[in-house]
Amino acid sequence: MVEHNHFVFIAEGLRTCLYAFFQDGSVLETVNRAMMEEAPALPEELKSTLMSLLPCEGIRTVLVNGKYTYSLFQTPDRVLIVGPNLVINHQPYRYTVNVECPLVFQEDAVYELSIDTYQLVLLPSRNLYYEKRLSEAEYLNDNFLHPSEENVQKDYQELLFTAQEEQFSHNPYSLEKRMLSAIEQGDLVLLEECRRQEIIDTNGSKRFGTLSDNAERSYRNLAICAITLASRAAIRGGVNYELAFSLCDSYILEVERLKNLYGLQPLTEKAKTNFCTMVKEIRERQKRSEAAPIRNPLVEKAKDYVFANLHRKVTLSQTAEKLHVNQNYLSELFRKTEGVPFSSFIMTEKLKLARRMLMYSSYSYIDIANYLGFSSQSHFGKLFKERFGVTPREYRNQYSATEYQE
C-alpha cells in the first residue's frame, strides 16, 4: 500500500502516468494521474527502448520522437517508467530515441512542466530508495547537454560523416604509440621510420585532423598537440620535467610566432627529434654508469633540485641537506647512477643553460655569469671554452641569429 501511494504521488505530481515493472519486465502496476480517465498502454517497442537505457542508480530522462519526455529509474526490485510529459527545458537532451509505434494518448492531455517541477518530484522519489542521494546537478549533467557539448556532438557527427564520404582516415593510433614510444626510448631510428609510415594523400601532403574552423588555427593547434605529446613522452623517458616543460613552451611560442605555415611541420618534427635526442643522451649516460640504467628516485630528486636552482650556487651538501640524506651516500649513489660526479653534473647543466642563453637571449656575458652563480666572468669564460672549445663571445657570434650589444 505504501508503494502504491508513492506511485500515485509521482503520477499526480507530474500529471502523467507511472508504469511499474518487475526486473524481468513483467507488468506490476500502472497508475494514472487523476485528470486522465484511462492510462494508455505503454507500447512494447517504447518500453524495450527505454529499458535499454536504464541507469544503475540514477534517473534517465529520454526525449521520445522529438517531443515527449519519459523518465525511468529502478528500485531494489522494480523498474519505474514515468511519462509522457512535455518538459520545458533550456538545454538539449542527452538521450533521444525515435519509435515507429504510435503513442496512444491524447496530446491535449499531456501537460507542460518546468524542469524545476520535474526534478522536484523525480529526485525525492528516487532518493527514497538509495542511501546516496542524487543531486540536481548530477541529474542535469547525466541527462542534458551543455550548449558547448551540443556543439561538440554536432561537430563529431559531421566529421565522422565527412570522413566516411571522403574516405578520409587519421593516421593509425598504433603509429602514434610507436612514435611516442620512440621518443620515450630515445630511438631516433624508430622515430624516422614512423615518419615514413605516416599517411600521405594523393596530393602529396600529410593527413591532419581538424582542430579549428579556421584552417590556419587548426594547423597551429595540431603542432601544439604534437609537441606537447612529445614532451610528455620525453619526461617518461627520463628528461627532467622542468626542462621538458620549458622546451615545450618555447616551441609552442614559436608555433604562434611563425608567419609562414609551411614552417610548422619542420618545426614540429624538429621538436620531436630534440626531445628524442634528450632521452637518447640520458640513456647513453646511464649505459656508461656502473649501475643498471634504472632511474633512482633519490637521484631524480637531486637532479630536480639542481634544475630548479641553476641560477644560484648549488652544492652537494646543500642538496643532501634538502633531501635529508648523507652527502657521501648521495655523492656515491649519484656517480653510480648518472656516471658522473655530482659537481660535474651541475657544471654541465649550468654550461648547457649558458649556451642556450647565449643563443636565444640578449643577456650580456657578465649577466649570464652572475645569473648562473659563477665566481666571475673570466671563470665562466674559461669553463665554457673548456667545455665547448670556443669562448662565449665566439659561440654567440657563430650561432646566434641576432646581434647583441655587449
C-alpha positions in Angstrom: 0.0 0.0 0.0 2.8 2.4 0.8 4.4 1.6 -2.5 1.2 2.2 -4.3 0.7 5.5 -2.6 4.2 6.6 -3.7 3.4 5.6 -7.3 0.2 7.8 -7.1 2.3 10.7 -5.7 4.7 10.5 -8.7 1.9 10.2 -11.3 -0.1 13.0 -9.8 2.9 15.2 -9.1 3.9 15.1 -12.7 0.4 14.9 -14.1 1.2 11.8 -16.1 1.3 8.0 -15.8 3.6 5.7 -14.0 4.3 2.2 -15.2 5.8 -0.2 -12.7 7.5 -3.4 -13.9 9.3 -6.3 -12.2 13.0 -6.6 -13.0 12.2 -9.3 -15.6 10.0 -6.8 -17.5 6.6 -8.2 -16.5 3.9 -5.7 -15.6 3.3 -5.0 -12.0 1.1 -1.9 -12.0 0.0 1.1 -14.0 -1.0 4.3 -12.2 -2.6 7.2 -14.0 -2.9 10.8 -12.8 -6.4 11.9 -11.6 -7.0 14.1 -14.7 -6.6 11.1 -17.1 -9.6 8.8 -17.3 -7.7 5.8 -18.6 -3.9 5.3 -18.6 -2.7 4.5 -22.1 -0.8 1.3 -22.6 3.0 1.6 -23.0 3.9 0.2 -26.4 6.3 -2.7 -26.2 8.8 -1.1 -28.6 9.0 2.0 -26.5 9.2 0.0 -23.3 12.1 -2.1 -24.6 14.0 1.0 -25.9 13.6 2.8 -22.6 14.6 -0.2 -20.6 17.8 -0.5 -22.6 18.8 3.0 -21.3 18.1 2.2 -17.7 20.8 3.5 -15.4 22.2 1.6 -12.3 21.2 4.0 -9.6 20.4 7.3 -11.3 17.4 8.7 -13.3 17.4 8.5 -17.0 15.3 11.1 -18.9 14.7 10.4 -22.6 13.2 12.6 -25.3 10.9 10.4 -27.5 10.1 11.3 -31.1 11.5 14.8 -30.6 8.6 15.9 -28.3 7.6 13.7 -25.3 9.7 13.1 -22.2 9.8 9.8 -20.3 11.9 9.2 -17.2 12.9 5.9 -15.6 14.7 4.6 -12.6 14.8 1.4 -10.6 14.1 0.5 -7.0 15.7 -2.6 -5.4 13.2 -4.9 -7.1 11.3 -2.8 -9.7 11.6 -0.5 -12.7 9.5 2.6 -12.8 8.8 4.5 -16.1 7.1 7.9 -15.8 5.5 9.7 -18.8 4.6 11.1 -21.1 5.5 14.7 -20.3 6.3 17.9 -22.1 9.3 19.3 -20.1 10.2 22.9 -20.7 14.0 22.8 -20.7 16.7 25.3 -21.8 19.2 22.6 -22.7 19.2 19.8 -25.2 18.6 16.2 -24.1 21.5 13.8 -24.0 19.3 10.8 -24.7 16.8 10.9 -27.6 15.0 8.0 -29.3 12.5 7.6 -32.1 10.0 4.8 -32.2 7.7 3.9 -35.1 4.9 2.6 -32.9 2.0 5.0 -32.3 2.0 6.7 -28.9 -1.6 6.1 -27.9 -2.6 9.1 -25.8 -4.4 12.4 -26.3 -1.9 15.1 -27.0 -4.0 17.7 -25.2 -3.9 15.5 -22.1 -0.2 15.9 -21.7 0.8 18.8 -19.5 3.9 21.1 -19.8 6.2 21.1 -16.8 9.2 23.2 -16.0 12.5 21.3 -15.4 12.4 22.5 -11.8 9.0 21.0 -11.1 10.1 17.8 -12.9 13.1 17.5 -10.6 11.0 18.4 -7.5 9.0 15.2 -7.9 11.6 12.8 -9.5 14.6 13.4 -7.3 12.9 12.8 -3.9 11.1 9.8 -5.3 14.3 8.2 -6.5 16.2 9.2 -3.3 13.7 7.2 -1.1 15.3 4.0 -2.4 19.0 4.8 -2.1 21.4 5.8 0.7 23.4 8.0 -1.6 21.3 10.9 -2.7 21.2 12.1 -6.3 21.7 15.9 -6.6 20.1 18.2 -9.0 23.5 18.9 -10.6 24.2 15.2 -11.1 20.7 14.6 -12.6 21.1 17.5 -15.1 24.6 16.6 -16.0 23.6 13.0 -16.6 20.6 13.8 -18.9 21.1 17.2 -20.6 23.8 18.5 -22.8 25.7 21.7 -22.1 25.3 24.0 -25.1 29.1 23.7 -25.8 28.8 19.9 -25.6 25.9 20.0 -28.1 28.3 21.7 -30.5 30.9 19.0 -29.8 28.4 16.3 -30.7 27.3 18.1 -33.8 30.9 18.5 -35.0 31.7 14.9 -34.0 28.8 13.6 -36.3 29.8 16.0 -39.1 33.4 15.0 -39.0 32.5 11.3 -39.0 30.2 11.7 -41.9 32.7 13.7 -43.9 35.4 11.2 -43.2 33.2 8.4 -44.5 32.1 10.3 -47.5 35.6 11.3 -48.5 37.2 8.0 -47.3 39.4 10.0 -45.0 41.2 8.4 -42.1 43.6 9.7 -39.4 47.0 8.2 -39.0 46.5 4.9 -37.0 46.7 5.2 -33.2 49.2 2.4 -33.3 51.5 4.6 -35.3 51.2 7.4 -32.8 52.0 5.0 -30.0 55.1 3.8 -31.8 56.2 7.4 -32.4 55.8 8.4 -28.8 57.5 5.1 -27.7 60.4 6.0 -30.0 60.8 9.4 -28.2 60.4 7.8 -24.8 63.2 5.3 -25.6 65.4 7.8 -27.3 65.3 5.8 -30.5 66.0 8.2 -33.4 65.9 5.4 -36.0 62.4 4.3 -34.9 61.3 7.9 -34.9 62.4 8.3 -38.5 60.7 5.1 -39.5 57.4 6.3 -38.0 57.7 9.5 -40.1 57.9 7.4 -43.2 54.8 5.4 -42.3 52.5 8.5 -41.9 49.6 8.5 -44.4 50.2 10.7 -47.4 47.3 12.0 -49.6 47.3 11.7 -53.3 48.3 15.4 -53.5 51.5 14.6 -51.6 50.5 16.2 -48.2 50.1 14.5 -44.9 46.7 13.9 -43.4 45.7 16.0 -40.4 42.7 16.2 -38.2 40.6 19.3 -37.8 41.1 21.3 -34.6 39.5 24.6 -35.6 37.1 26.0 -38.1 39.9 28.3 -39.2 42.4 26.3 -41.2 45.5 28.3 -40.0 44.4 27.9 -36.4 43.8 24.2 -36.9 47.4 23.7 -38.2 48.9 25.6 -35.3 46.8 23.6 -32.8 47.9 20.4 -34.4 51.5 21.4 -34.0 50.9 22.3 -30.3 49.3 19.0 -29.6 52.2 17.0 -31.3 54.9 19.0 -29.4 53.1 18.6 -26.1 52.7 14.8 -26.6 56.4 14.6 -27.5 57.4 16.5 -24.4 55.4 14.2 -22.1 57.0 11.1 -23.8 60.4 12.6 -23.1 59.5 13.1 -19.5 58.5 9.4 -19.3 61.9 8.6 -20.9 63.8 10.4 -18.1 64.1 14.0 -19.1 63.6 16.4 -16.2 60.1 17.7 -16.2 61.1 21.3 -15.8 63.4 21.1 -18.8 60.8 19.4 -20.9 58.1 21.8 -20.0 60.2 24.8 -20.7 61.4 23.5 -24.0 57.8 22.6 -24.9 56.6 26.1 -24.0 59.4 27.6 -26.1 58.4 25.5 -29.2 54.7 26.5 -28.7 55.7 30.2 -28.5 57.5 29.7 -31.8 54.4 28.0 -33.3 52.4 31.1 -32.5 55.1 33.4 -33.9 55.6 31.7 -37.2 54.1 33.7 -40.1 54.7 31.1 -42.7 52.6 28.0 -42.1 54.9 25.9 -44.2 57.4 26.2 -41.3 55.1 24.4 -38.8 55.7 20.9 -39.9 59.5 21.2 -39.9 59.4 22.9 -36.5 57.2 20.1 -35.1 59.5 17.4 -36.4 62.5 19.2 -35.0 60.8 19.3 -31.6 60.2 15.6 -31.7 63.8 15.0 -32.7 65.1 17.2 -29.9 63.0 15.5 -27.3 64.1 12.1 -28.6 67.7 13.2 -28.5 67.5 14.4 -24.9 66.3 10.9 -23.9 68.9 9.3 -26.0 71.7 11.2 -24.2 70.3 10.2 -20.8 70.2 6.5 -21.9 73.7 6.6 -23.2 75.0 8.3 -20.0 73.2 5.6 -18.0 74.8 2.9 -20.0 78.2 4.3 -19.2 77.5 4.2 -15.5 78.4 1.3 -13.2 74.8 0.6 -12.3 72.0 -0.6 -14.5 70.2 2.2 -16.4 67.4 2.5 -13.9 66.3 5.8 -12.5 66.8 6.2 -8.8 64.1 8.3 -7.1 66.6 10.0 -4.8 68.9 10.9 -7.6 65.9 12.2 -9.6 65.0 14.4 -6.7 68.6 15.7 -6.5 68.5 16.5 -10.2 65.2 18.3 -9.8 66.8 20.4 -7.1 69.7 21.2 -9.3 67.5 22.2 -12.3 65.4 24.4 -10.0 68.4 26.2 -8.7 70.8 26.5 -11.7 70.6 30.3 -11.3 72.5 30.1 -7.9 75.4 28.2 -6.5 74.4 24.6 -5.8 76.5 22.3 -3.7 76.4 18.7 -2.7 75.9 19.5 1.0 73.0 21.8 0.2 71.3 19.2 -1.9 71.9 16.4 0.7 70.5 18.6 3.4 67.5 19.4 1.3 66.8 15.7 0.7 67.7 14.7 4.3 70.4 12.2 3.3 74.1 11.8 4.0 76.1 13.7 1.4 78.7 11.0 0.9 75.9 8.5 0.3 74.2 10.9 -2.2 77.6 11.5 -3.9 78.3 7.8 -4.4 74.8 7.0 -5.5 74.7 9.9 -8.0 78.0 8.9 -9.5 76.9 5.2 -9.9 73.5 6.1 -11.4 74.5 9.0 -13.7 78.0 8.0 -14.5 79.4 11.4 -13.5 80.3 13.2 -10.2 77.6 15.4 -8.7 79.7 18.5 -9.2 80.4 17.7 -12.9 76.6 17.2 -13.5 75.9 20.7 -12.0 78.6 22.4 -14.1 77.5 20.6 -17.3 73.9 21.7 -16.8 74.9 25.3 -16.0 77.1 25.5 -19.1 74.3 23.9 -21.3 71.9 26.6 -20.0 74.5 29.3 -20.6 74.8 28.0 -24.2 71.1 28.4 -24.7 71.1 31.8 -23.2 73.8 32.9 -25.5 71.9 31.7 -28.5 68.4 32.9 -27.6 68.6 35.7 -25.0 70.1 39.2 -25.0 71.8 38.9 -21.6 75.4 40.1 -21.5 78.2 37.7 -20.7 78.6 39.1 -17.2 74.8 38.9 -16.6 74.9 35.2 -17.6 77.9 34.5 -15.4 76.2 36.2 -12.4 72.8 34.6 -13.1 74.3 31.1 -13.1 76.4 31.6 -10.0 79.9 31.7 -11.5 82.5 33.5 -9.4 83.4 35.8 -12.2 83.0 36.4 -15.9 86.5 35.2 -16.6 85.8 32.0 -14.7 82.7 31.4 -16.7 84.6 32.1 -20.0 87.4 29.6 -19.0 85.0 26.8 -18.2 82.8 27.5 -21.2 85.8 27.2 -23.6 87.0 24.0 -21.9 83.6 22.5 -22.5 82.7 23.8 -26.0 86.1 24.7 -27.5 85.1 28.4 -28.0 84.6 31.5 -25.8 81.1 32.7 -25.0 81.6 35.6 -27.4 82.7 33.3 -30.2 79.8 31.0 -29.6 77.2 33.8 -29.7 78.8 35.3 -32.8 78.7 31.9 -34.5 75.3 30.6 -33.5 73.0 33.4 -32.5 70.7 34.7 -35.2 70.6 38.2 -33.6 73.4 40.6 -32.9 73.7 41.8 -29.3 75.4 44.8 -27.9 77.8 43.9 -25.0 
